[in-house]
C-alpha cells in the first residue's frame, strides 16, 4: 500500500505531557500543513526497548486547524515501567519518522509508580526560555538545557517538569502581529516563534522523554501583556485596544495547541475561564494557575474570582488524598523594595522622554544607545506591576493568600495541608518566606516561596540584584497588612531547580530544593520542614534609618 511522507517536514517534539501510572500524553507538531490538511502518523509503544514487541499501535492525527498539532493518549500501561516509543509514516511501520537530531534512545518514558510515589517525588521547576540573550555560552544559548540530562541522572527520581511561564518570547513579532489583519497570518507569526525557540535538539532531547506541565506568562503573548500602558485605548481607559485584543487571541490559540494540550484537563471546560489546571501525584497536589488570560492592571486583576473558586473546588474534592499543595505561580509574590519600585514607576515616564529626546538627535552613536535601551530595558512599569505584591494587585494578593494560609490553618476538624509556592518570571532564582500575622494562622504562619528563573535567558544583572538585596528585607503584601515576605537570598545565574518532596515519617513531610546554577559544579541546597514551619517571631529591630545602597 502506498504512503506519503516528506523527509523535509519541520517538526517540533515529540514531547510528553500529563503522565500517570497507567498512561501518558504524546504531542507532536508538524509545520507547513496546507489549509485544511490532516496527516496521519502512527505511534508504537514497546516495553523496555524497541526490540520488544509493540504493546500499542495508535494513529496520531496532525491537523492544520489545530496548528499542525497532534496529541494522543497512550493508555493501558503498567506502573513504574520504562517504555520506548516510535513514530512512523505508515500503518505498516516500515518508514520511521526522521526525528531531526534526536537519537532512538531519546524517545522513551517511565510511568509513575502505583499511587504516584512512595517515599520521594522529584521534579524539575524552570521558567523563562529565551536562548537568544546568551548565545555565547558554548551551547548557542542552550547550556542549561544541555546539562539537564546529567542533572536528571543525579536525581533519578525526577518524574516530570513544571514549566512556569515564558516558554517563548514573542516580543519580536509584536509590531507585525499588531499590524496584521489576517488571523491566519497572525497565528503563523506565533507558530514561527515556537519553532524558533523549540527546535534545538538540546531542548527537544529533554522534553521527548520527560513529561512537562506548562503555563503561560506575558512573553508567550508579548512583553508585559495586561500591564502595558500602551495597550489600553486611552490614558484612563481599562479597555485594551482592538489590535491588542486580536493579537492576544492569536497568542491564546497558539498556546492552547502548543502548550495547554499537553496538560491535564482544564478546570474550565473548553478553556472558557482560562487555562488553570490541577493534578495530583500521590499525596501531593499541583495547581498551575493561569495569571495572564484575564490580566488587566487598570482593573487590578491578575486572576478572576471564578478561577480561584474552581481551584478551591478541586482542592476540596481531593482534600482527603492530599498532604502537600504546590501553588505554581508564573509571577512572584515578593520581589524588591517597594519604595524603590514605586519611585521607579513614577519616574520612568521621564526616563522614556529622555531617551526619546536622545533618539531625535542625529547622531549614530546616540541612536545605537537608544536602540539598545529599548531592546534591553524599555518601559519597566509593566514589570514593576507584574508581581502579586505590586500596588495594583494588593487586593488580589489578599484573596489568594487568604486561601493558601487557610489551607494550612483550616477550621477545627479538618487536617491542615502544607503549602509551597513555586514561581518564575524575575530572572533571578532564590527563595523567600511568606508570613501571615493573622491570629487565625498562628499554627502555621509561613509558606516557602521558591523561584526558578531563568533557564535560558540572560540572568538579572548582579549589580542590580545587589541593589535589591541591599535595600530589601521585608516586602508587605496585600491591602490589610496581614501578609509579608522576608526575602532571604537570590542568585544572578541561569538555573534549573530540582524539588524533592520527602515523606520521612507518618504525617511528616520535608522539601529538599536543589538550585543548579550555571557555572557552579555543586547545587545550592535548601531544606524545608513542611510540618514545623518557622513561626513568626517579628523581632522589633530599631529603625534609626532605612538602609541605603552605600551605607
C-alpha positions in Angstrom: 0.0 0.0 0.0 1.4 3.4 -1.0 2.0 6.0 1.6 3.2 9.6 1.5 5.9 11.1 3.6 8.1 14.2 3.4 11.6 13.9 4.8 11.9 17.7 4.7 9.0 18.4 7.0 9.7 20.6 10.0 8.9 19.0 13.4 8.6 20.1 17.0 8.6 17.3 19.5 7.7 14.6 20.1 7.1 15.9 23.6 5.5 14.1 26.6 2.6 15.6 28.6 0.4 14.6 31.6 1.6 11.2 32.8 0.1 8.8 35.4 0.8 5.3 36.5 -1.1 3.9 33.5 -1.0 6.5 30.7 0.9 9.4 29.1 0.2 12.1 26.6 2.3 12.3 23.4 2.4 15.6 21.4 3.9 16.3 18.0 3.8 19.4 15.8 4.4 19.5 12.0 4.8 22.8 10.2 3.7 23.8 6.7 0.5 21.8 6.5 -1.8 23.2 3.9 -5.1 24.8 4.9 -7.5 22.1 5.9 -4.8 19.4 5.7 -4.8 16.4 8.1 -1.9 13.9 8.2 -2.0 10.6 10.0 1.2 9.1 11.5 1.5 6.0 13.7 3.0 5.5 17.1 4.2 2.2 18.5 4.9 1.6 22.2 7.4 -1.0 23.4 8.2 -2.1 27.0 11.8 -1.8 27.8 13.3 -1.3 24.4 12.3 -1.1 20.7 13.3 -4.7 20.0 10.4 -5.8 22.2 7.0 -6.4 20.6 4.8 -3.3 20.5 2.1 -3.3 23.1 0.3 -0.5 21.3 0.0 0.9 17.8 -2.1 4.1 17.6 -2.8 6.7 14.9 -1.6 10.2 15.5 -3.6 12.8 13.5 -2.0 16.1 12.9 -4.3 18.9 11.8 -3.6 22.2 10.2 -6.7 23.5 12.0 -5.0 22.6 15.3 -1.8 24.5 14.4 -0.3 21.3 12.9 -0.5 19.6 16.3 -1.5 16.0 17.1 -2.0 14.6 20.6 -2.7 11.1 21.7 -3.1 9.3 25.0 -1.1 6.2 25.4 -3.1 4.2 28.0 -3.3 0.7 29.5 0.4 0.9 30.6 2.0 -0.8 33.6 3.0 1.3 36.6 6.6 2.4 37.1 7.7 0.9 33.8 10.1 2.1 31.1 8.6 2.3 27.6 10.1 3.2 24.3 8.0 4.8 21.6 8.5 5.1 17.8 6.7 7.3 15.3 6.1 6.1 11.7 4.8 7.5 8.5 2.9 4.3 7.6 0.5 1.9 9.3 2.8 -1.0 8.5 5.5 0.7 10.5 8.1 0.3 7.7 9.0 4.1 7.3 10.2 5.7 10.5 9.8 9.4 11.0 13.1 11.3 10.9 13.2 12.9 14.4 15.7 15.5 13.2 18.5 15.4 15.7 17.2 13.0 18.2 18.5 9.5 18.8 16.4 6.4 19.0 17.4 6.2 22.7 15.8 9.6 23.4 12.2 8.6 22.7 11.3 6.8 25.9 9.4 7.5 29.1 8.6 5.9 32.5 5.2 5.7 34.1 4.6 6.8 37.6 4.5 4.2 40.4 1.2 2.9 41.5 -0.2 5.6 43.8 2.1 8.2 42.4 5.1 7.7 44.6 6.1 6.1 47.8 8.8 7.9 49.9 10.1 10.5 47.4 8.9 12.5 44.5 11.4 14.6 42.5 10.5 17.1 39.7 12.1 20.0 37.8 11.0 23.6 38.0 12.0 26.2 35.4 10.8 29.3 33.5 11.9 31.9 31.1 13.3 30.3 27.9 15.0 32.7 25.6 18.4 31.4 24.5 19.0 34.3 22.1 20.0 36.5 25.0 23.0 34.3 25.9 24.3 32.8 22.7 28.0 32.9 23.8 27.6 30.2 26.4 29.2 27.5 24.3 25.8 25.9 23.5 24.2 28.7 21.5 22.1 29.7 24.5 21.1 26.2 25.5 23.8 25.5 28.1 21.4 24.7 30.9 19.3 22.5 28.7 22.4 20.7 27.5 23.2 19.9 31.2 19.7 18.8 32.1 20.3 15.1 31.2 23.2 15.0 33.7 21.2 16.8 36.3 18.4 14.3 35.9 20.9 11.4 36.1 22.0 12.7 39.5 18.3 12.9 40.6 17.0 9.5 39.5 13.5 10.1 41.0 12.8 13.1 38.7 9.4 12.3 37.1 8.3 15.5 35.4 9.0 19.2 34.8 6.9 22.2 35.7 7.5 24.9 33.1 6.1 28.0 34.8 5.8 30.7 32.2 7.6 32.3 29.2 8.3 29.2 27.2 8.7 31.5 24.2 9.4 35.3 23.8 7.0 36.7 21.2 8.2 40.3 21.8 9.9 40.3 18.4 6.7 39.8 16.5 4.6 42.3 18.5 4.7 45.0 15.9 3.9 42.7 13.0 1.1 41.0 15.0 -0.5 44.3 15.8 -0.5 45.4 12.2 -1.6 42.1 10.7 -5.3 41.9 9.8 -5.4 38.3 8.6 -5.9 36.0 11.6 -4.2 33.1 9.9 -1.1 35.1 9.2 -1.1 36.5 12.7 -1.3 33.0 14.1 1.6 31.9 11.9 3.8 34.6 13.4 3.3 32.9 16.8 3.9 29.4 15.4 7.1 30.7 13.9 8.3 31.9 17.3 7.5 28.4 18.8 9.6 26.7 16.1 12.4 29.2 16.6 12.7 28.5 20.3 11.8 24.8 20.5 13.6 23.3 17.5 17.0 22.9 19.1 17.9 19.2 19.8 19.2 20.1 23.2 15.8 21.4 24.2 13.9 18.6 22.5 16.1 15.8 24.0 14.8 16.7 27.5 11.1 17.0 26.8 10.8 14.0 24.5 11.5 11.8 27.5 10.4 13.9 30.5 6.7 14.8 30.9 6.1 18.5 31.2 3.3 20.7 32.6 3.2 24.2 31.1 1.6 27.6 31.9 2.0 30.8 30.0 3.1 34.3 31.1 3.4 37.6 29.4 6.1 36.8 26.9 4.0 34.0 25.5 1.8 36.9 24.3 4.2 39.8 24.3 6.3 41.6 26.9 4.0 42.9 29.8 0.7 41.6 28.4 -2.0 43.0 30.6 0.2 45.5 32.3 1.3 47.7 29.4 0.3 51.3 29.4 0.3 51.5 25.6 -2.1 48.5 25.2 -5.1 50.5 26.5 -7.5 52.6 24.4 -6.7 55.8 26.4 -4.8 57.2 29.4 -7.7 56.4 31.7 -9.3 53.5 29.9 -9.2 49.9 31.2 -10.2 48.5 27.8 -7.5 47.0 25.5 -7.1 48.4 22.0 -8.7 46.2 19.3 -5.4 45.4 17.7 -4.0 44.2 21.1 -7.1 42.1 21.7 -6.7 40.4 18.3 -3.0 39.8 19.0 -3.9 38.2 22.3 -6.4 35.9 20.7 -3.8 34.6 18.2 -1.3 34.0 21.1 -4.1 32.3 23.0 -4.9 29.9 20.1 -1.2 29.1 19.7 -0.8 28.5 23.5 -3.8 26.2 23.7 -2.5 23.9 20.9 1.3 24.2 21.5 1.3 24.0 25.3 -2.0 23.6 27.1 -2.9 20.5 25.0 -0.2 18.6 27.0 -1.7 19.4 30.4 -4.4 17.6 32.4 -8.0 18.7 31.5 -8.6 22.4 32.4 -10.7 23.3 35.4 -12.8 25.4 32.9 -14.4 23.2 30.2 -13.2 24.4 26.8 -10.8 26.8 28.5 -13.7 29.3 28.7 -12.5 30.8 32.0 -8.8 30.2 31.4 -6.1 27.6 31.3 -5.9 26.8 35.0 -5.3 23.1 35.6 -4.6 20.9 38.7 -3.3 17.4 39.1 -2.4 15.1 41.9 0.6 12.8 42.3 0.1 10.6 45.3 -0.4 12.8 48.3 0.9 15.9 46.5 -1.3 18.3 44.6 -0.3 20.8 42.0 -2.1 24.0 41.0 -1.0 25.5 37.6 -2.5 29.0 37.8 -3.3 30.9 34.6 -2.4 34.5 35.6 -2.5 36.0 32.0 -5.8 35.2 30.4 -7.6 37.9 32.4 -4.7 40.1 33.5 -5.7 43.8 33.5 -3.5 46.2 35.6 -6.0 49.0 35.4 -8.7 46.8 36.9 -6.2 45.4 39.5 -6.9 42.0 38.2 -4.4 39.0 38.0 -6.9 36.2 38.5 -10.7 36.2 38.4 -12.8 35.0 41.4 -14.2 32.3 39.1 -10.7 30.9 38.5 -9.9 30.9 42.2 -13.3 29.3 43.0 -12.5 26.5 40.5 -9.2 25.8 42.3 -10.9 25.8 45.6 -13.4 23.2 44.4 -10.7 21.0 43.1 -8.8 21.1 46.4 -11.9 20.4 48.3 -12.6 17.4 46.1 -9.1 16.0 46.6 -8.5 17.1 50.1 -8.8 13.7 51.8 -6.0 12.5 49.5 -3.6 15.5 49.9 -0.9 16.3 52.3 1.0 19.0 50.4 -0.1 21.5 47.8 2.3 23.2 45.4 0.9 26.5 44.1 2.6 27.3 40.8 2.6 31.0 40.1 4.1 32.5 36.9 4.8 35.7 38.8 6.4 36.1 42.2 4.7 37.3 45.4 7.8 39.2 46.6 10.5 40.9 44.6 12.1 44.2 45.6 12.0 47.2 47.9 8.5 48.8 47.5 9.7 52.3 47.9 12.4 51.9 45.2 10.0 50.3 42.9 7.3 53.0 43.5 9.9 55.7 42.8 11.0 53.9 39.6 7.4 53.5 38.5 6.5 57.2 39.0 9.8 58.4 37.4 10.0 56.1 34.4 8.0 58.3 32.1 10.7 60.9 32.4 13.3 58.3 31.6 11.4 57.3 28.5 11.1 61.0 27.5 14.8 61.5 27.9 15.6 58.6 25.6 13.0 59.7 23.1 14.8 63.1 23.0 18.2 61.3 22.6 16.7 59.4 19.7 15.7 62.6 17.9 19.3 63.7 17.8 21.1 63.0 14.5 24.0 61.0 16.0 24.6 57.4 15.1 26.2 56.6 18.5 23.2 58.0 20.4 20.7 56.2 18.2 22.5 53.0 18.8 22.4 53.7 22.6 18.7 54.4 22.4 18.1 51.3 20.3 19.9 49.1 22.9 17.9 50.8 25.7 14.5 50.0 24.1 15.6 46.5 23.2 17.1 45.5 26.6 15.2 47.7 29.1 12.3 49.7 27.7 9.3 50.6 29.7 9.8 48.9 33.1 6.4 49.8 34.5 4.8 46.6 33.3 7.5 44.6 35.1 7.0 46.5 38.3 3.3 45.9 38.1 3.6 42.2 37.5 4.0 40.7 40.9 1.3 39.9 43.5 3.0 42.4 45.8 2.7 45.3 43.3 0.4 48.2 44.3 -2.4 47.5 41.7 -2.5 43.8 42.8 -2.8 44.1 46.6 -6.5 43.1 46.7 -5.8 40.1 44.6 -2.8 39.1 46.9 -5.0 39.2 50.0 -7.5 37.0 48.3 -5.1 34.2 47.2 -3.1 34.3 50.4 -6.3 34.0 52.4 -6.9 30.8 50.5 -3.4 29.4 50.8 -2.9 30.2 54.5 -6.4 28.9 55.1 -5.4 25.5 53.8 -2.5 25.4 56.3 -4.8 26.6 59.1 -8.2 25.0 58.5 -11.3 25.1 60.8 -11.3 22.6 63.6 -11.9 19.0 62.4 -10.0 19.5 59.1 -6.5 18.2 58.5 -4.1 21.1 57.5 -2.3 21.0 54.2 1.3 22.1 53.8 1.6 24.7 51.0 4.6 25.6 48.9 4.7 28.4 46.3 6.8 27.8 43.2 7.3 30.8 41.0 9.3 32.1 38.0 9.5 35.4 36.0 12.1 37.6 37.6 15.3 36.1 36.1 17.0 35.7 39.5 16.5 32.4 41.3 16.3 32.0 45.0 13.7 31.9 47.8 11.8 33.9 50.4 9.3 33.2 53.0 5.7 34.3 53.1 4.3 35.2 56.5 0.9 35.8 58.0 0.3 37.9 61.1 -3.4 36.9 61.2 -4.1 35.2 64.6 -6.2 32.6 62.7 -2.9 31.5 61.0 -0.8 31.3 64.2 -0.4 27.5 64.0 1.3 27.6 60.6 2.2 31.2 59.8 4.7 30.7 57.0 4.9 29.4 53.4 8.1 28.7 51.5 8.4 30.7 48.2 10.9 29.2 45.7 11.9 31.0 42.5 13.3 29.1 39.4 14.2 31.6 36.7 15.7 31.8 34.1 16.5 28.6 32.4 18.0 30.2 29.2 17.5 33.9 29.5 20.4 36.2 30.3 20.0 36.5 34.1 19.3 39.6 36.1 22.3 41.9 36.4 24.3 41.0 39.6 24.8 44.8 40.2 21.0 45.4 40.0 20.4 42.3 42.2 22.9 43.7 44.7 20.9 46.9 44.9 17.7 45.0 45.5 19.4 42.7 48.0 20.8 45.6 49.9 17.6 47.6 50.1 15.1 44.7 50.5 14.5 42.9 53.8 10.7 42.6 54.1 8.0 43.2 51.5 4.5 44.0 52.6 1.8 42.0 50.7 -1.9 42.8 50.3 -4.1 45.8 51.4 -4.8 44.6 55.0 -1.2 44.4 56.2 -1.7 40.8 57.4 0.9 39.4 54.9 4.5 40.0 54.2 7.5 38.3 52.7 11.1 38.1 54.0 13.5 37.9 51.1 16.3 35.5 52.0 18.5 35.2 49.0 18.7 35.5 45.2 21.3 34.5 42.7 22.2 36.0 39.4 22.6 32.8 37.3 20.7 30.8 34.8 19.4 27.8 36.6 17.0 24.9 37.0 15.5 23.7 40.3 15.1 20.1 41.4 12.4 19.9 44.1 12.3 16.7 46.1 9.3 16.0 48.3 10.2 13.5 51.0 7.8 11.5 53.1 10.0 11.0 56.1 7.5 9.6 58.6 3.8 9.4 59.2 2.4 12.9 58.5 6.0 14.2 58.3 6.9 15.9 55.0 10.2 17.6 54.0 11.0 19.5 50.8 14.6 19.5 49.6 15.4 22.1 46.9 18.5 22.0 44.7 19.3 25.1 42.8 21.5 24.1 39.9 23.2 27.4 39.0 25.1 27.8 35.7 28.8 27.6 36.2 28.6 26.1 39.7 29.6 22.5 39.9 27.6 21.8 43.1 24.0 22.8 43.6 22.8 25.2 46.3 20.6 23.3 48.8 17.6 24.3 50.8 15.6 22.1 53.2 12.1 22.9 54.5 10.3 21.0 57.2 6.7 21.4 55.9 5.1 20.3 59.2 7.0 22.5 61.5 7.3 25.7 59.5 9.1 28.5 61.3 6.9 30.8 63.5 6.5 34.5 63.1 8.8 36.0 65.8 8.9 39.5 64.3 11.9 40.8 66.2 11.5 44.6 66.7 14.8 45.8 65.4 15.4 49.6 65.8 14.6 51.7 62.7 17.0 54.5 63.1 17.2 54.9 59.4 16.3 53.0 56.3 19.1 51.0 54.6 20.7 52.7 51.6 22.8 51.3 48.9 26.1 52.7 50.1 25.8 52.9 53.9 
